[in-house]
Amino acid sequence: MARTNWRRIGIVATILLVPGGFVFGASMLARQRQKRTEEAAANAPPENASEAPPKV
């Protein structure tokens, strides 16, 4: 593996395995999931036709 991959693995292991790192890792995971949810909502079609912008 490239050097950067090992560095990333080390950083992730440190964050997740160090006491207190579980909280930090969980908060990072929650932020990532929230971001994915917001992106999915932004890309989803409108639920009602009245909310859709008029076609020109």
A tleap script that builds the chain and sets N, CA, C and O, in Angstrom:
source leaprc.protein.ff14SB
mol = sequence {
  NMET ALA ARG THR ASN TRP ARG ARG ILE GLY
  ILE VAL ALA THR ILE LEU LEU VAL PRO GLY
  GLY PHE VAL PHE GLY ALA SER MET LEU ALA
  ARG GLN ARG GLN LYS ARG THR GLU GLU ALA
  ALA ALA ASN ALA PRO PRO GLU ASN ALA SER
  GLU ALA PRO PRO LYS CVAL
}
set mol.1.N position { 0.832 -1.180 0.000 }
set mol.1.CA position { 0.000 0.000 0.000 }
set mol.1.C position { 0.878 1.245 0.000 }
set mol.1.O position { 2.030 1.225 0.435 }
set mol.2.N position { 0.310 2.294 -0.488 }
set mol.2.CA position { 1.037 3.549 -0.499 }
set mol.2.C position { 1.205 4.065 0.928 }
set mol.2.O position { 0.488 3.652 1.839 }
set mol.3.N position { 2.130 4.942 1.099 }
set mol.3.CA position { 2.424 5.469 2.435 }
set mol.3.C position { 1.220 6.214 3.007 }
set mol.3.O position { 0.941 6.114 4.202 }
set mol.4.N position { 0.507 6.957 2.165 }
set mol.4.CA position { -0.645 7.713 2.653 }
set mol.4.C position { -1.741 6.787 3.165 }
set mol.4.O position { -2.448 7.138 4.110 }
set mol.5.N position { -1.896 5.619 2.562 }
set mol.5.CA position { -2.908 4.677 3.043 }
set mol.5.C position { -2.585 4.206 4.449 }
set mol.5.O position { -3.479 4.135 5.292 }
set mol.6.N position { -1.328 3.883 4.721 }
set mol.6.CA position { -0.941 3.461 6.065 }
set mol.6.C position { -1.121 4.594 7.052 }
set mol.6.O position { -1.491 4.366 8.204 }
set mol.7.N position { -0.863 5.809 6.612 }
set mol.7.CA position { -1.038 6.967 7.485 }
set mol.7.C position { -2.514 7.134 7.832 }
set mol.7.O position { -2.859 7.396 8.984 }
set mol.8.N position { -3.373 6.986 6.848 }
set mol.8.CA position { -4.818 7.087 7.094 }
set mol.8.C position { -5.297 5.978 8.023 }
set mol.8.O position { -6.120 6.212 8.908 }
set mol.9.N position { -4.783 4.783 7.819 }
set mol.9.CA position { -5.156 3.664 8.682 }
set mol.9.C position { -4.736 3.959 10.116 }
set mol.9.O position { -5.493 3.695 11.050 }
set mol.10.N position { -3.550 4.498 10.295 }
set mol.10.CA position { -3.068 4.851 11.626 }
set mol.10.C position { -3.919 5.926 12.279 }
set mol.10.O position { -4.225 5.846 13.469 }
set mol.11.N position { -4.304 6.933 11.503 }
set mol.11.CA position { -5.143 8.003 12.048 }
set mol.11.C position { -6.502 7.459 12.460 }
set mol.11.O position { -6.994 7.769 13.545 }
set mol.12.N position { -7.108 6.655 11.605 }
set mol.12.CA position { -8.418 6.078 11.921 }
set mol.12.C position { -8.326 5.182 13.146 }
set mol.12.O position { -9.193 5.246 14.017 }
set mol.13.N position { -7.303 4.356 13.231 }
set mol.13.CA position { -7.134 3.477 14.389 }
set mol.13.C position { -6.961 4.286 15.661 }
set mol.13.O position { -7.518 3.932 16.700 }
set mol.14.N position { -6.200 5.362 15.595 }
set mol.14.CA position { -5.993 6.209 16.766 }
set mol.14.C position { -7.304 6.834 17.218 }
set mol.14.O position { -7.614 6.853 18.409 }
set mol.15.N position { -8.064 7.339 16.270 }
set mol.15.CA position { -9.330 7.993 16.610 }
set mol.15.C position { -10.310 6.996 17.224 }
set mol.15.O position { -10.998 7.314 18.194 }
set mol.16.N position { -10.372 5.805 16.666 }
set mol.16.CA position { -11.371 4.837 17.120 }
set mol.16.C position { -10.954 4.046 18.361 }
set mol.16.O position { -11.817 3.610 19.122 }
set mol.17.N position { -9.667 3.853 18.578 }
set mol.17.CA position { -9.227 2.972 19.646 }
set mol.17.C position { -8.801 3.681 20.928 }
set mol.17.O position { -8.813 3.079 22.001 }
set mol.18.N position { -8.434 4.929 20.827 }
set mol.18.CA position { -8.009 5.659 22.018 }
set mol.18.C position { -9.256 5.953 22.865 }
set mol.18.O position { -10.298 6.319 22.322 }
set mol.19.N position { -9.154 5.795 24.191 }
set mol.19.CA position { -10.310 6.127 25.038 }
set mol.19.C position { -10.786 7.548 24.757 }
set mol.19.O position { -9.991 8.486 24.701 }
set mol.20.N position { -12.065 7.684 24.587 }
set mol.20.CA position { -12.630 8.975 24.220 }
set mol.20.C position { -12.728 9.120 22.712 }
set mol.20.O position { -13.495 9.941 22.210 }
set mol.21.N position { -11.959 8.332 21.999 }
set mol.21.CA position { -12.002 8.375 20.546 }
set mol.21.C position { -13.286 7.786 19.999 }
set mol.21.O position { -13.699 8.094 18.881 }
set mol.22.N position { -13.916 6.933 20.799 }
set mol.22.CA position { -15.191 6.376 20.370 }
set mol.22.C position { -16.229 7.481 20.189 }
set mol.22.O position { -17.014 7.459 19.241 }
set mol.23.N position { -16.222 8.430 21.094 }
set mol.23.CA position { -17.171 9.550 21.002 }
set mol.23.C position { -16.852 10.391 19.772 }
set mol.23.O position { -17.754 10.779 19.029 }
set mol.24.N position { -15.582 10.668 19.560 }
set mol.24.CA position { -15.173 11.457 18.403 }
set mol.24.C position { -15.513 10.731 17.100 }
set mol.24.O position { -16.020 11.341 16.159 }
set mol.25.N position { -15.233 9.430 17.051 }
set mol.25.CA position { -15.555 8.638 15.864 }
set mol.25.C position { -17.045 8.589 15.602 }
set mol.25.O position { -17.481 8.659 14.453 }
set mol.26.N position { -17.832 8.469 16.665 }
set mol.26.CA position { -19.287 8.445 16.506 }
set mol.26.C position { -19.798 9.785 15.999 }
set mol.26.O position { -20.714 9.828 15.178 }
set mol.27.N position { -19.218 10.869 16.476 }
set mol.27.CA position { -19.659 12.184 16.003 }
set mol.27.C position { -19.287 12.384 14.536 }
set mol.27.O position { -20.044 12.992 13.779 }
set mol.28.N position { -18.117 11.872 14.133 }
set mol.28.CA position { -17.737 11.961 12.722 }
set mol.28.C position { -18.689 11.150 11.852 }
set mol.28.O position { -19.082 11.594 10.774 }
set mol.29.N position { -19.058 9.959 12.324 }
set mol.29.CA position { -19.991 9.117 11.589 }
set mol.29.C position { -21.352 9.784 11.476 }
set mol.29.O position { -21.975 9.745 10.415 }
set mol.30.N position { -21.816 10.393 12.557 }
set mol.30.CA position { -23.116 11.074 12.539 }
set mol.30.C position { -23.105 12.236 11.556 }
set mol.30.O position { -24.082 12.450 10.838 }
set mol.31.N position { -22.013 12.985 11.515 }
set mol.31.CA position { -21.917 14.107 10.575 }
set mol.31.C position { -21.913 13.614 9.138 }
set mol.31.O position { -22.522 14.231 8.264 }
set mol.32.N position { -21.223 12.498 8.889 }
set mol.32.CA position { -21.168 11.946 7.539 }
set mol.32.C position { -22.558 11.478 7.097 }
set mol.32.O position { -22.975 11.730 5.966 }
set mol.33.N position { -23.268 10.796 7.996 }
set mol.33.CA position { -24.616 10.331 7.659 }
set mol.33.C position { -25.566 11.502 7.426 }
set mol.33.O position { -26.406 11.452 6.528 }
set mol.34.N position { -25.436 12.561 8.235 }
set mol.34.CA position { -26.288 13.735 8.063 }
set mol.34.C position { -26.016 14.383 6.705 }
set mol.34.O position { -26.946 14.809 6.020 }
set mol.35.N position { -24.758 14.456 6.322 }
set mol.35.CA position { -24.397 15.044 5.036 }
set mol.35.C position { -24.991 14.231 3.885 }
set mol.35.O position { -25.524 14.798 2.931 }
set mol.36.N position { -24.898 12.896 3.977 }
set mol.36.CA position { -25.468 12.036 2.930 }
set mol.36.C position { -26.978 12.210 2.846 }
set mol.36.O position { -27.541 12.237 1.752 }
set mol.37.N position { -27.641 12.329 4.001 }
set mol.37.CA position { -29.088 12.502 4.022 }
set mol.37.C position { -29.477 13.826 3.369 }
set mol.37.O position { -30.430 13.884 2.591 }
set mol.38.N position { -28.740 14.884 3.687 }
set mol.38.CA position { -29.027 16.186 3.095 }
set mol.38.C position { -28.803 16.174 1.589 }
set mol.38.O position { -29.587 16.762 0.843 }
set mol.39.N position { -27.749 15.515 1.134 }
set mol.39.CA position { -27.484 15.428 -0.299 }
set mol.39.C position { -28.583 14.642 -1.007 }
set mol.39.O position { -29.013 15.016 -2.097 }
set mol.40.N position { -29.035 13.556 -0.390 }
set mol.40.CA position { -30.095 12.751 -0.990 }
set mol.40.C position { -31.389 13.548 -1.067 }
set mol.40.O position { -32.115 13.448 -2.056 }
set mol.41.N position { -31.687 14.336 -0.040 }
set mol.41.CA position { -32.901 15.150 -0.037 }
set mol.41.C position { -32.820 16.245 -1.098 }
set mol.41.O position { -33.828 16.583 -1.718 }
set mol.42.N position { -31.631 16.800 -1.310 }
set mol.42.CA position { -31.472 17.854 -2.304 }
set mol.42.C position { -31.620 17.304 -3.718 }
set mol.42.O position { -32.082 18.012 -4.613 }
set mol.43.N position { -31.234 16.053 -3.925 }
set mol.43.CA position { -31.307 15.448 -5.259 }
set mol.43.C position { -32.627 14.741 -5.532 }
set mol.43.O position { -32.884 14.325 -6.662 }
set mol.44.N position { -33.463 14.601 -4.513 }
set mol.44.CA position { -34.736 13.894 -4.681 }
set mol.44.C position { -35.733 14.782 -5.421 }
set mol.44.O position { -35.721 16.001 -5.256 }
set mol.45.N position { -36.596 14.171 -6.237 }
set mol.45.CA position { -37.626 14.969 -6.912 }
set mol.45.C position { -38.651 15.462 -5.891 }
set mol.45.O position { -38.833 14.837 -4.846 }
set mol.46.N position { -39.315 16.569 -6.182 }
set mol.46.CA position { -40.321 17.091 -5.248 }
set mol.46.C position { -41.471 16.101 -5.076 }
set mol.46.O position { -41.819 15.372 -6.005 }
set mol.47.N position { -42.058 16.085 -3.872 }
set mol.47.CA position { -43.129 15.148 -3.585 }
set mol.47.C position { -44.433 15.545 -4.279 }
set mol.47.O position { -45.164 14.676 -4.754 }
set mol.48.N position { -44.728 16.818 -4.341 }
set mol.48.CA position { -45.956 17.285 -4.966 }
set mol.48.C position { -45.635 17.986 -6.270 }
set mol.48.O position { -44.606 18.652 -6.388 }
set mol.49.N position { -46.505 17.840 -7.239 }
set mol.49.CA position { -46.288 18.502 -8.522 }
set mol.49.C position { -46.352 20.014 -8.368 }
set mol.49.O position { -45.720 20.737 -9.139 }
set mol.50.N position { -47.106 20.509 -7.384 }
set mol.50.CA position { -47.221 21.949 -7.176 }
set mol.50.C position { -45.906 22.562 -6.705 }
set mol.50.O position { -45.705 23.768 -6.853 }
set mol.51.N position { -45.005 21.753 -6.141 }
set mol.51.CA position { -43.725 22.243 -5.688 }
set mol.51.C position { -42.700 22.298 -6.811 }
set mol.51.O position { -41.668 22.956 -6.678 }
set mol.52.N position { -42.969 21.628 -7.894 }
set mol.52.CA position { -42.025 21.587 -9.012 }
set mol.52.C position { -41.993 22.949 -9.703 }
set mol.52.O position { -43.029 23.601 -9.837 }
set mol.53.N position { -40.825 23.376 -10.136 }
set mol.53.CA position { -40.756 24.647 -10.845 }
set mol.53.C position { -41.468 24.532 -12.190 }
set mol.53.O position { -41.483 23.459 -12.794 }
set mol.54.N position { -42.045 25.605 -12.650 }
set mol.54.CA position { -42.772 25.549 -13.942 }
set mol.54.C position { -41.820 25.265 -15.088 }
set mol.54.O position { -40.702 25.778 -15.119 }
set mol.55.N position { -42.260 24.459 -16.015 }
set mol.55.CA position { -41.448 24.134 -17.186 }
set mol.55.C position { -41.652 25.210 -18.231 }
set mol.55.O position { -42.777 25.614 -18.528 }
set mol.56.N position { -40.548 25.660 -18.778 }
set mol.56.CA position { -40.628 26.745 -19.768 }
set mol.56.C position { -40.367 26.204 -21.139 }
set mol.56.O position { -40.388 26.956 -22.114 }
savepdb mol mol.pdb
quit
